[in-house]
Amino acid sequence: MSVLRDDATRYAALGYPVFPCAPGKKTPLTAHGFKDATTEFTQIEAWWMEHPDANVAMPTAGLLVVDVDGPDNPWLGDSARVKDLSCGPVSLTPSGGRHFIFRQPPGKGWRNTAGRIAPKVDTRANGGYIVLPPSVVGGKQYRWGEASALVRPDKLPEPPGWVRALLDRLGGNGSMPGAPGGAHRPSQGGDPAPGGNIIPDGQRNDTLASLAGTMRRVGMSREAILAALAQTNQDRCQPQLPLCEVEKIAASICRYEPNQVTVGVAENHWAQNAGSAASVVGSAPVLSDPGPMPAELFRVPGFVSEVMDHCLVTAPYPNVVMAFAGALALQAVLAGRKVRDPGDNRTNLYLLGLAHSSAGKEHPRKLNTEILHGVGLSSQVGGRFASGEGLQDALFGEPCMLFQTDEIDGMLQSINKAKDARHENIMGTMLTIYSSANSVFPMRRKAGKESPGVIDQPCLVVFGTAIPKHYYQALSERMLTNGFFARMIVLECGHRAPGQEPRIQPLPERVLETAKWWADLRFGTGNLEDRHLEPRIVPQSDESKSILIETRVKAEAEYTKAEAAGDEAGTSVWGRVSEHARKLALIYAVSENHDRPEIGKTATEWASRFVMHQARRMLFMARTHVAENPFDAECLKLLKKLRGAPGRELQHSVLLKRMKTDAKTFRALIATLEQRGEVVVRTEAVRGGGGRFYCLVSGSAGPFHPHLSAETDNPREGGVKG
């Protein structure tokens, strides 16, 4: 039994639900994050049997954790304050910070806060979680403070009175309805509102909207406006507005460019938005990193899993993600032009597996070729794309094909840099063929020659592989917005698995039998049966239909948010989510039972989870890596440096050296990112003189997104800190 599993079961025995996080990280390994936390020993043992090095985390619902970042945080310079906070368990974090753990008093319903008590002082409560000792992050271990250990929840002390008072004053993030904290109080350490200038009920929304408009006119960022409104709400509004209302006001006003604010405020757009049920239009879309795809989603019963298992047994470096992608692509091409769902969706997929060199990318391609050759379908296997016309010619001869190509980033680079139309035509052809799977694709007519005809219901399945860094560098903004990126299902492989001795093992008979069944499947009779097919319709259960409708509605809501924010990449990706879900549910059904398939509840639940997670991850990764121009690329590089730094902050001299650029360009980068609201600059006295520090605004993901919330109810995020 691992040390981490020992401690996980010990915490559960005390009465604390626990769940696993990725080894060396704070990212949950379970599908629903902290919502999967449990005290059941059987489940805990199963988790740590599968992931013996997983970190241990627990939800903070019903608790209050005061999270102080940094070993030299001045907030802990007051010895009396430290003594008050240390009356309960204290966890020392790898970054030099501390977690002071309490239980919430009866009647309270506190939620997470970020930097609202003091700079770099957060709280974790309902809707959050923390990582526990002896977990390791960044090569350093969490550990309990001297003479400190976790006790049963009912034995934890309540927080000091002054902490309770601070949290109660935070309004929406403080007390439950009816609890103290709604009435006006002067701000900590300051005077009451000057001249008793209280903003009474009935005037709060309009007054704050007007103040926000004034700040936006002079170009202030959403973050700065929100901070000012929150302070005004705390000091002057009686009773205070919930914080969520203040955030809506800031988001609504910041939809406008500075020169448009006057019109928006004058026409009272805030009131119109606030009164509408569709208030989502007034909010910037929240973008957070959902993390890599959960491992349990790389399983589809039946043929896909059988091919995948054989691949993992025989590969020199078994790669679960690549094996899954290869098996999914194989099933898609075998069923191509032979099945469809009631909405006429087909099995054509564009799959891309991202992995580093020698990480197991080649073996799934070889296995697919071997299986197709074994059942007489060698003609359905293609390699690299030479040109759009070459792709058309291949599909004209064989309307259902699997193209498998490594280093697909090279093709994308060629498209970006090509001086002729040959490479550009590849992307245009792929886009059109994808959308023609349930109709016909007209071949390109050449000047002075007869029409070459059409390809009936082309099924192009692509299984590409690439190195992650090279792929994202090859993407352009145009690819993000023209539908090419949205049609891809991008899967990340993570670290290379340990190798194993390769062995020669014959293809499983069941795999060959199923592949042969698909190869021999025909519809009707006559000379045209392979050209003008009527694919079999795979039925859907009523539960399946409801889940697919729910998925479509969710995707449409995300599309609306992206549209309101002018986010073309977001609209492109969310616009394809429903279609992807239906295609994947269809493939799941025919893999599970090729002879009598039905799209049922399990298939659509899997497909829905898969595509929703996939869309969020793709957008996050693209916005973190893809630049609009060389200067934008330098901005992304700077943000990446801060994202990887302790506390997401670096001193001026350190960051300048790491950027390897001249001082003038560096100043321009910082000025641009400050104006975008993605970096803040602070100064403090350091040994030898003044110090200038650059801090990443919590959640910043790059130039495509103006704001990311520092707090979240997303169970995979949970506001974890420390």
VOKOL-84331 format. One line per 5 residues: number of its first residue (from 0); for each residue x, y, z of C-alpha. Coordinates in nm, 2 decimals. Layout:
BEGIN
NUM = X:Y:Z | ...
***
This chain:
BEGIN
0 = 0.00:0.00:0.00 | 0.13:0.34:-0.09 | 0.19:0.62:0.16 | -0.06:0.84:-0.02 | -0.33:0.57:-0.01
5 = -0.26:0.51:0.36 | -0.32:0.88:0.43 | -0.63:0.89:0.20 | -0.79:0.61:0.40 | -0.69:0.77:0.73
10 = -0.86:1.10:0.63 | -1.17:0.91:0.53 | -1.17:0.73:0.86 | -1.18:1.06:1.04 | -1.49:1.15:0.83
15 = -1.34:1.36:0.55 | -1.44:1.26:0.19 | -1.14:1.24:-0.03 | -1.06:1.20:-0.41 | -0.75:1.16:-0.61
20 = -0.56:1.43:-0.81 | -0.30:1.37:-1.08 | 0.04:1.28:-0.95 | 0.24:1.59:-0.89 | -0.06:1.82:-0.97
25 = -0.38:1.95:-0.83 | -0.60:1.83:-1.12 | -0.87:1.59:-1.02 | -0.85:1.24:-1.18 | -1.22:1.16:-1.14
30 = -1.49:1.26:-1.39 | -1.67:1.50:-1.16 | -1.38:1.63:-0.95 | -1.45:1.70:-0.59 | -1.81:1.59:-0.63
35 = -1.68:1.23:-0.65 | -1.52:1.25:-0.31 | -1.61:0.97:-0.08 | -1.53:0.81:0.26 | -1.59:0.46:0.11
40 = -1.27:0.26:0.16 | -1.34:0.03:-0.13 | -1.36:0.31:-0.38 | -1.06:0.49:-0.23 | -0.85:0.17:-0.25
45 = -0.96:0.12:-0.61 | -0.85:0.48:-0.70 | -0.51:0.44:-0.55 | -0.46:0.09:-0.68 | -0.50:0.24:-1.03
50 = -0.30:0.56:-0.95 | -0.07:0.47:-0.66 | 0.11:0.81:-0.69 | -0.21:1.02:-0.70 | -0.22:1.32:-0.47
55 = -0.49:1.33:-0.20 | -0.75:1.61:-0.20 | -1.07:1.68:0.00 | -1.37:1.91:-0.06 | -1.40:2.21:0.17
60 = -1.78:2.22:0.19 | -1.88:2.29:0.56 | -1.52:2.39:0.63 | -1.33:2.71:0.61 | -0.97:2.71:0.49
65 = -0.77:3.03:0.50 | -0.51:3.00:0.23 | -0.21:3.23:0.27 | 0.03:3.22:-0.03 | 0.40:3.28:-0.01
70 = 0.65:3.22:0.27 | 0.69:3.60:0.34 | 0.33:3.71:0.31 | 0.32:4.04:0.51 | -0.04:3.95:0.62
75 = 0.12:3.70:0.86 | 0.36:3.96:1.00 | 0.11:4.02:1.29 | 0.20:3.75:1.55 | -0.15:3.78:1.72
80 = -0.31:3.71:1.39 | -0.10:3.40:1.33 | -0.17:3.28:1.68 | -0.55:3.32:1.62 | -0.53:3.13:1.29
85 = -0.31:2.85:1.43 | -0.56:2.73:1.68 | -0.65:2.44:1.45 | -0.47:2.22:1.19 | -0.22:2.40:0.97
90 = -0.09:2.25:0.64 | 0.23:2.38:0.50 | 0.21:2.41:0.12 | 0.50:2.34:-0.13 | 0.50:2.71:-0.23
95 = 0.58:2.82:0.13 | 0.22:2.91:0.21 | -0.02:2.78:0.47 | -0.37:2.63:0.49 | -0.54:2.71:0.83
100 = -0.83:2.47:0.86 | -1.16:2.54:1.05 | -1.52:2.43:1.05 | -1.79:2.67:0.95 | -2.02:2.79:1.23
105 = -2.39:2.68:1.23 | -2.60:2.90:1.00 | -2.31:2.99:0.77 | -2.28:2.90:0.40 | -1.95:3.07:0.30
110 = -1.81:3.02:-0.04 | -1.46:3.07:-0.19 | -1.29:3.41:-0.20 | -0.98:3.51:-0.39 | -0.76:3.80:-0.26
115 = -1.06:3.98:-0.09 | -0.94:3.95:0.26 | -0.59:4.06:0.17 | -0.35:4.02:-0.13 | -0.26:3.66:-0.18
120 = -0.50:3.55:0.10 | -0.79:3.33:-0.02 | -1.05:3.12:0.14 | -1.18:2.78:0.05 | -1.52:2.68:0.16
125 = -1.84:2.55:-0.01 | -1.76:2.48:-0.38 | -1.38:2.44:-0.33 | -1.12:2.18:-0.23 | -0.76:2.16:-0.11
130 = -0.48:1.92:-0.16 | -0.36:1.74:0.16 | -0.03:1.61:0.30 | 0.17:1.41:0.20 | 0.08:1.51:-0.16
135 = 0.36:1.64:-0.39 | 0.34:1.94:-0.63 | 0.63:2.07:-0.82 | 0.86:1.82:-0.66 | 0.78:1.95:-0.31
140 = 0.56:1.79:-0.04 | 0.26:1.92:0.15 | 0.32:1.86:0.52 | 0.14:1.93:0.85 | 0.28:2.20:1.07
145 = 0.47:2.13:1.39 | 0.24:1.96:1.65 | -0.04:1.99:1.40 | -0.26:1.72:1.25 | -0.61:1.68:1.10
150 = -0.88:1.59:1.36 | -1.24:1.48:1.32 | -1.46:1.76:1.15 | -1.66:1.81:1.47 | -1.34:1.86:1.67
155 = -1.22:2.14:1.44 | -1.23:2.49:1.59 | -1.45:2.76:1.44 | -1.26:3.05:1.28 | -1.17:3.35:1.50
160 = -1.44:3.62:1.54 | -1.25:3.87:1.32 | -1.23:3.62:1.03 | -1.61:3.56:1.06 | -1.67:3.93:1.05
165 = -1.46:3.97:0.74 | -1.64:3.69:0.56 | -1.98:3.82:0.66 | -1.90:4.16:0.51 | -1.84:4.00:0.17
170 = -2.21:3.98:0.10 | -2.28:3.71:-0.16 | -1.97:3.51:-0.06 | -2.04:3.54:0.31 | -2.35:3.44:0.50
175 = -2.64:3.23:0.41 | -2.97:3.42:0.35 | -3.08:3.57:0.68 | -2.73:3.56:0.83 | -2.56:3.87:0.95
180 = -2.36:4.06:0.69 | -2.62:4.22:0.47 | -2.63:4.55:0.65 | -2.39:4.83:0.57 | -2.06:4.84:0.76
185 = -1.76:5.06:0.72 | -1.47:4.90:0.53 | -1.20:4.74:0.73 | -0.95:4.99:0.87 | -1.13:5.28:0.70
190 = -1.40:5.54:0.76 | -1.77:5.50:0.67 | -1.88:5.63:0.33 | -1.79:6.00:0.31 | -2.07:6.22:0.43
195 = -2.29:5.92:0.48 | -2.33:5.89:0.10 | -2.53:5.57:0.11 | -2.67:5.41:-0.20 | -3.01:5.28:-0.10
200 = -3.21:4.99:-0.22 | -3.38:5.07:-0.55 | -3.08:5.28:-0.68 | -2.79:5.03:-0.63 | -2.79:4.87:-0.98
205 = -2.84:5.20:-1.18 | -2.58:5.38:-0.97 | -2.32:5.10:-1.00 | -2.39:5.08:-1.38 | -2.33:5.45:-1.41
210 = -2.00:5.43:-1.22 | -1.89:5.14:-1.43 | -1.97:5.34:-1.75 | -1.76:5.63:-1.63 | -1.46:5.39:-1.57
215 = -1.51:5.21:-1.90 | -1.51:5.54:-2.10 | -1.15:5.60:-1.99 | -1.04:5.24:-2.09 | -1.04:5.06:-1.76
220 = -1.04:4.68:-1.78 | -1.32:4.46:-1.66 | -1.11:4.34:-1.36 | -1.03:4.69:-1.25 | -1.40:4.80:-1.28
225 = -1.52:4.49:-1.09 | -1.28:4.56:-0.81 | -1.39:4.92:-0.78 | -1.76:4.83:-0.79 | -1.71:4.55:-0.53
230 = -1.55:4.81:-0.29 | -1.82:5.06:-0.36 | -2.09:4.80:-0.30 | -1.92:4.71:0.03 | -1.88:5.06:0.15
235 = -2.19:5.24:0.03 | -2.47:5.01:-0.08 | -2.73:4.94:0.19 | -2.81:4.66:0.18 | -2.52:4.52:-0.03
240 = -2.59:4.36:-0.36 | -2.48:4.00:-0.40 | -2.14:3.98:-0.56 | -2.28:3.79:-0.86 | -2.50:4.09:-0.93
245 = -2.20:4.33:-0.92 | -2.02:4.09:-1.16 | -2.31:4.10:-1.40 | -2.30:4.48:-1.40 | -1.93:4.49:-1.47
250 = -1.96:4.23:-1.75 | -2.26:4.41:-1.91 | -2.09:4.75:-1.93 | -1.76:4.59:-2.05 | -1.93:4.45:-2.36
255 = -1.88:4.80:-2.50 | -1.57:4.95:-2.63 | -1.48:5.27:-2.45 | -1.64:5.49:-2.72 | -1.96:5.29:-2.71
260 = -2.03:5.31:-2.34 | -2.21:5.64:-2.34 | -2.47:5.51:-2.57 | -2.51:5.19:-2.37 | -2.56:5.37:-2.04
265 = -2.78:5.64:-2.19 | -3.02:5.38:-2.34 | -3.02:5.19:-2.01 | -2.89:4.86:-2.17 | -2.80:4.74:-1.82
270 = -3.16:4.74:-1.70 | -3.27:4.56:-2.02 | -3.01:4.29:-1.98 | -3.08:4.25:-1.61 | -3.45:4.21:-1.67
275 = -3.41:3.95:-1.94 | -3.39:3.58:-1.88 | -3.12:3.56:-2.14 | -2.88:3.75:-1.93 | -2.60:3.53:-2.06
280 = -2.56:3.78:-2.35 | -2.42:4.03:-2.09 | -2.16:3.80:-1.95 | -1.82:3.72:-2.09 | -1.78:3.35:-2.14
285 = -1.58:3.19:-1.85 | -1.29:2.99:-1.99 | -1.11:2.75:-1.76 | -0.89:2.45:-1.83 | -1.09:2.13:-1.78
290 = -0.76:1.93:-1.80 | -0.69:1.63:-2.02 | -0.97:1.39:-2.11 | -1.06:1.17:-1.82 | -0.92:0.82:-1.86
295 = -1.25:0.64:-1.84 | -1.38:0.81:-2.15 | -1.12:0.63:-2.36 | -1.33:0.31:-2.35 | -1.60:0.21:-2.60
300 = -1.73:-0.15:-2.56 | -1.71:-0.41:-2.83 | -1.49:-0.38:-3.14 | -1.32:-0.05:-3.04 | -1.20:-0.19:-2.71
305 = -1.10:-0.52:-2.86 | -0.87:-0.35:-3.12 | -0.74:-0.11:-2.85 | -0.65:-0.40:-2.61 | -0.46:-0.58:-2.88
310 = -0.27:-0.26:-2.97 | -0.17:-0.21:-2.60 | -0.05:-0.56:-2.56 | 0.17:-0.56:-2.87 | 0.30:-0.20:-2.88
315 = 0.66:-0.14:-2.77 | 0.53:0.17:-2.59 | 0.16:0.12:-2.51 | -0.03:0.45:-2.54 | -0.39:0.44:-2.43
320 = -0.49:0.76:-2.61 | -0.33:0.66:-2.94 | -0.47:0.31:-2.92 | -0.82:0.45:-2.86 | -0.79:0.70:-3.14
325 = -0.66:0.44:-3.38 | -0.94:0.19:-3.29 | -1.21:0.46:-3.32 | -1.08:0.56:-3.66 | -1.08:0.20:-3.77
330 = -1.44:0.15:-3.66 | -1.54:0.47:-3.83 | -1.40:0.37:-4.17 | -1.54:0.02:-4.15 | -1.89:0.15:-4.09
335 = -1.85:0.44:-4.34 | -2.13:0.47:-4.59 | -2.30:0.17:-4.43 | -2.48:0.32:-4.12 | -2.63:0.65:-4.02
340 = -2.84:0.78:-3.73 | -3.20:0.91:-3.77 | -3.06:1.26:-3.83 | -2.85:1.13:-4.12 | -2.52:1.18:-3.93
345 = -2.24:0.95:-4.06 | -1.92:0.80:-3.91 | -1.66:1.03:-4.08 | -1.42:1.17:-3.82 | -1.11:1.38:-3.82
350 = -0.90:1.25:-3.53 | -0.57:1.39:-3.41 | -0.35:1.24:-3.14 | -0.09:1.47:-2.99 | 0.22:1.29:-2.84
355 = 0.59:1.35:-2.82 | 0.84:1.15:-3.03 | 0.87:0.78:-2.98 | 0.56:0.78:-2.76 | 0.36:0.51:-2.94
360 = 0.21:0.70:-3.24 | 0.32:0.45:-3.51 | 0.19:0.12:-3.38 | -0.19:0.20:-3.40 | -0.15:0.30:-3.76
365 = 0.03:-0.02:-3.85 | -0.24:-0.23:-3.67 | -0.52:-0.05:-3.86 | -0.34:-0.12:-4.19 | -0.29:-0.49:-4.10
370 = -0.65:-0.54:-4.01 | -0.79:-0.37:-4.32 | -0.54:-0.57:-4.54 | -0.65:-0.89:-4.36 | -1.01:-0.84:-4.47
375 = -0.94:-0.72:-4.82 | -0.97:-0.35:-4.77 | -0.62:-0.24:-4.84 | -0.75:0.01:-5.10 | -0.92:0.21:-4.82
380 = -0.59:0.30:-4.66 | -0.42:0.63:-4.75 | -0.11:0.81:-4.63 | -0.01:1.18:-4.66 | -0.22:1.44:-4.83
385 = -0.04:1.56:-5.15 | -0.30:1.81:-5.27 | -0.68:1.87:-5.26 | -0.71:1.72:-5.61 | -0.52:1.41:-5.51
390 = -0.75:1.36:-5.22 | -1.05:1.40:-5.45 | -0.91:1.14:-5.69 | -0.85:0.89:-5.41 | -1.20:0.92:-5.29
395 = -1.35:0.90:-5.64 | -1.18:0.56:-5.68 | -1.26:0.45:-5.32 | -1.54:0.66:-5.16 | -1.46:0.54:-4.81
400 = -1.10:0.59:-4.70 | -0.88:0.61:-4.39 | -0.59:0.85:-4.42 | -0.33:0.80:-4.15 | -0.05:1.06:-4.14
405 = 0.22:1.15:-3.89 | 0.34:1.51:-3.84 | 0.02:1.66:-3.95 | 0.16:1.99:-3.82 | 0.38:1.99:-4.13
410 = 0.08:2.00:-4.36 | -0.06:2.29:-4.15 | 0.26:2.48:-4.17 | 0.26:2.43:-4.55 | -0.09:2.56:-4.57
415 = 0.01:2.87:-4.37 | 0.33:2.94:-4.56 | 0.24:2.82:-4.91 | 0.28:3.07:-5.20 | 0.06:2.87:-5.43
420 = -0.30:2.73:-5.39 | -0.20:2.37:-5.38 | -0.17:2.34:-5.01 | -0.46:2.58:-4.94 | -0.68:2.36:-5.15
425 = -0.61:2.06:-4.92 | -0.79:2.24:-4.63 | -1.08:2.36:-4.85 | -1.13:2.01:-4.99 | -1.13:1.85:-4.64
430 = -1.38:2.10:-4.51 | -1.62:2.03:-4.80 | -1.58:1.66:-4.80 | -1.65:1.65:-4.43 | -1.99:1.82:-4.48
435 = -2.07:1.61:-4.79 | -2.08:1.27:-4.61 | -2.46:1.25:-4.64 | -2.48:1.40:-4.99 | -2.25:1.42:-5.29
440 = -1.92:1.60:-5.35 | -1.88:1.75:-5.69 | -1.53:1.69:-5.83 | -1.34:2.00:-5.94 | -1.40:2.08:-6.31
445 = -1.08:2.17:-6.50 | -1.08:2.43:-6.77 | -1.17:2.30:-7.11 | -1.26:1.95:-6.99 | -1.58:1.77:-6.92
450 = -1.71:1.75:-6.56 | -1.54:1.46:-6.38 | -1.85:1.38:-6.19 | -1.93:1.35:-5.82 | -1.84:1.14:-5.52
455 = -2.15:0.99:-5.37 | -2.16:1.01:-4.99 | -1.78:1.04:-4.94 | -1.65:0.90:-4.60 | -1.31:1.05:-4.53
460 = -1.17:0.94:-4.19 | -0.85:1.10:-4.08 | -0.62:0.97:-3.81 | -0.34:1.22:-3.78 | -0.06:1.24:-3.52
465 = 0.16:1.53:-3.42 | 0.39:1.67:-3.15 | 0.18:1.90:-2.93 | 0.41:2.21:-2.95 | 0.45:2.18:-3.33
470 = 0.08:2.14:-3.38 | -0.03:2.44:-3.19 | 0.24:2.65:-3.35 | 0.12:2.55:-3.69 | -0.24:2.65:-3.62
475 = -0.34:3.00:-3.75 | -0.63:3.22:-3.64 | -0.79:3.15:-3.97 | -0.79:2.78:-3.90 | -0.96:2.84:-3.57
480 = -1.24:3.03:-3.73 | -1.30:2.87:-4.07 | -1.43:2.54:-3.93 | -1.12:2.33:-3.98 | -1.02:2.33:-3.61
485 = -1.38:2.27:-3.50 | -1.40:1.95:-3.71 | -1.10:1.80:-3.55 | -1.12:1.58:-3.24 | -0.79:1.65:-3.07
490 = -0.67:1.41:-2.80 | -0.36:1.46:-2.59 | -0.14:1.17:-2.48 | 0.05:1.31:-2.19 | 0.37:1.14:-2.08
495 = 0.51:0.83:-2.25 | 0.43:0.51:-2.07 | 0.70:0.26:-1.97 | 0.81:0.04:-2.25 | 0.76:-0.34:-2.28
500 = 0.93:-0.61:-2.48 | 0.76:-0.63:-2.82 | 0.60:-0.96:-2.92 | 0.45:-1.11:-3.23 | 0.09:-1.20:-3.17
505 = -0.17:-1.28:-3.43 | -0.47:-1.06:-3.47 | -0.76:-1.17:-3.25 | -1.01:-1.39:-3.45 | -1.30:-1.19:-3.31
510 = -1.15:-0.86:-3.44 | -1.09:-1.01:-3.79 | -1.44:-1.16:-3.79 | -1.60:-0.83:-3.71 | -1.39:-0.64:-3.96
515 = -1.48:-0.90:-4.23 | -1.85:-0.87:-4.14 | -1.83:-0.49:-4.21 | -1.62:-0.55:-4.53 | -1.88:-0.79:-4.67
520 = -2.19:-0.58:-4.57 | -2.38:-0.48:-4.88 | -2.72:-0.31:-4.94 | -2.93:-0.41:-5.24 | -2.81:-0.57:-5.56
525 = -2.68:-0.46:-5.89 | -2.38:-0.28:-6.03 | -2.45:0.04:-5.83 | -2.46:-0.11:-5.48 | -2.11:0.02:-5.40
530 = -2.17:0.36:-5.55 | -2.51:0.48:-5.45 | -2.58:0.32:-5.11 | -2.87:0.36:-4.88 | -2.70:0.32:-4.54
535 = -2.89:0.14:-4.26 | -3.05:0.37:-4.01 | -2.94:0.29:-3.65 | -3.24:0.35:-3.42 | -3.23:0.57:-3.11
540 = -3.39:0.51:-2.77 | -3.61:0.78:-2.62 | -3.36:0.84:-2.34 | -3.09:0.88:-2.60 | -3.29:1.14:-2.79
545 = -3.34:1.34:-2.47 | -2.97:1.34:-2.39 | -2.88:1.45:-2.74 | -3.13:1.73:-2.72 | -2.99:1.84:-2.38
550 = -2.64:1.83:-2.53 | -2.74:2.05:-2.82 | -2.91:2.30:-2.59 | -2.60:2.32:-2.37 | -2.38:2.37:-2.68
555 = -2.62:2.64:-2.81 | -2.59:2.83:-2.48 | -2.21:2.82:-2.51 | -2.24:2.93:-2.87 | -2.45:3.23:-2.76
560 = -2.20:3.33:-2.50 | -1.92:3.31:-2.76 | -2.12:3.51:-3.01 | -2.20:3.78:-2.76 | -1.82:3.81:-2.68
565 = -1.72:3.82:-3.05 | -1.54:3.50:-3.00 | -1.52:3.34:-3.35 | -1.32:3.04:-3.24 | -1.57:2.97:-2.97
570 = -1.87:2.99:-3.21 | -1.69:2.76:-3.46 | -1.62:2.49:-3.20 | -1.95:2.50:-3.01 | -2.13:2.50:-3.34
575 = -2.00:2.15:-3.41 | -2.05:1.99:-3.07 | -2.40:1.85:-3.12 | -2.29:1.69:-3.45 | -1.98:1.54:-3.29
580 = -2.19:1.39:-3.01 | -2.43:1.23:-3.26 | -2.14:1.08:-3.47 | -1.97:0.94:-3.16 | -2.29:0.79:-3.02
585 = -2.35:0.62:-3.35 | -1.99:0.48:-3.36 | -2.03:0.36:-2.99 | -2.35:0.18:-3.09 | -2.21:-0.01:-3.39
590 = -1.90:-0.10:-3.19 | -2.10:-0.24:-2.90 | -2.32:-0.45:-3.13 | -2.24:-0.44:-3.50 | -2.52:-0.69:-3.60
595 = -2.82:-0.52:-3.42 | -2.70:-0.17:-3.31 | -2.91:0.08:-3.11 | -2.81:0.42:-2.99 | -2.90:0.40:-2.63
600 = -2.86:0.60:-2.31 | -2.51:0.48:-2.23 | -2.38:0.56:-2.58 | -2.52:0.92:-2.57 | -2.41:0.99:-2.21
605 = -2.05:0.89:-2.31 | -2.06:1.09:-2.63 | -2.20:1.40:-2.46 | -1.94:1.39:-2.18 | -1.67:1.33:-2.44
610 = -1.75:1.62:-2.67 | -1.83:1.88:-2.40 | -1.50:1.81:-2.23 | -1.32:1.80:-2.57 | -1.46:2.14:-2.68
615 = -1.36:2.32:-2.36 | -1.01:2.17:-2.36 | -0.95:2.24:-2.73 | -1.05:2.61:-2.69 | -0.84:2.65:-2.38
620 = -0.53:2.50:-2.55 | -0.58:2.70:-2.87 | -0.62:3.03:-2.69 | -0.31:2.95:-2.48 | -0.09:2.87:-2.78
625 = -0.23:3.03:-3.10 | -0.11:3.38:-3.19 | -0.26:3.62:-3.44 | 0.08:3.77:-3.53 | 0.45:3.77:-3.41
630 = 0.39:4.03:-3.14 | 0.09:3.83:-3.02 | 0.31:3.52:-3.01 | 0.55:3.71:-2.77 | 0.26:3.80:-2.55
635 = 0.16:3.44:-2.53 | 0.52:3.35:-2.45 | 0.53:3.60:-2.16 | 0.20:3.48:-2.02 | 0.33:3.12:-2.03
640 = 0.64:3.22:-1.84 | 0.42:3.37:-1.56 | 0.19:3.08:-1.57 | 0.47:2.85:-1.49 | 0.63:3.06:-1.22
645 = 0.58:3.01:-0.84 | 0.28:3.22:-0.74 | 0.23:3.31:-1.12 | 0.46:3.61:-1.06 | 0.82:3.71:-1.16
650 = 1.04:4.00:-1.08 | 1.13:4.24:-1.36 | 1.49:4.13:-1.41 | 1.40:3.76:-1.40 | 1.12:3.79:-1.66
655 = 1.33:4.01:-1.89 | 1.61:3.75:-1.90 | 1.37:3.47:-1.96 | 1.19:3.65:-2.25 | 1.53:3.70:-2.42
660 = 1.41:4.02:-2.58 | 1.52:4.39:-2.58 | 1.40:4.63:-2.32 | 1.18:4.83:-2.56 | 0.99:4.53:-2.69
665 = 0.96:4.40:-2.33 | 0.80:4.73:-2.22 | 0.56:4.72:-2.51 | 0.46:4.36:-2.42 | 0.39:4.45:-2.06
670 = 0.19:4.76:-2.15 | -0.02:4.56:-2.39 | -0.09:4.29:-2.14 | -0.17:4.54:-1.87 | -0.43:4.71:-2.10
675 = -0.58:4.37:-2.18 | -0.61:4.31:-1.80 | -0.40:3.99:-1.82 | -0.10:4.11:-1.62 | -0.08:4.35:-1.32
680 = 0.24:4.52:-1.21 | 0.32:4.57:-0.84 | 0.62:4.72:-0.66 | 0.76:4.64:-0.32 | 1.07:4.70:-0.13
685 = 1.33:4.43:-0.17 | 1.69:4.39:-0.05 | 1.90:4.64:-0.24 | 1.62:4.87:-0.34 | 1.28:4.88:-0.50
690 = 1.14:4.57:-0.68 | 0.90:4.56:-0.97 | 0.70:4.24:-1.01 | 0.46:4.12:-1.29 | 0.17:3.90:-1.18
695 = -0.06:3.69:-1.40 | -0.42:3.78:-1.35 | -0.60:3.47:-1.22 | -0.73:3.26:-1.51 | -0.57:3.45:-1.80
700 = -0.55:3.22:-2.10 | -0.43:3.45:-2.37 | -0.54:3.72:-2.61 | -0.87:3.56:-2.72 | -1.03:3.60:-2.38
705 = -1.08:3.92:-2.18 | -1.15:3.77:-1.84 | -1.14:3.45:-1.64 | -1.30:3.43:-1.30 | -1.07:3.37:-1.01
710 = -1.35:3.17:-0.84 | -1.55:2.89:-0.99 | -1.81:2.63:-0.90 | -1.67:2.39:-1.16 | -1.60:2.07:-0.97
715 = -1.28:2.01:-1.16 | -1.15:2.35:-1.06 | -1.31:2.41:-0.72 | -1.10:2.71:-0.65 | -0.80:2.50:-0.54
720 = -0.50:2.70:-0.43 | -0.18:2.66:-0.25
***
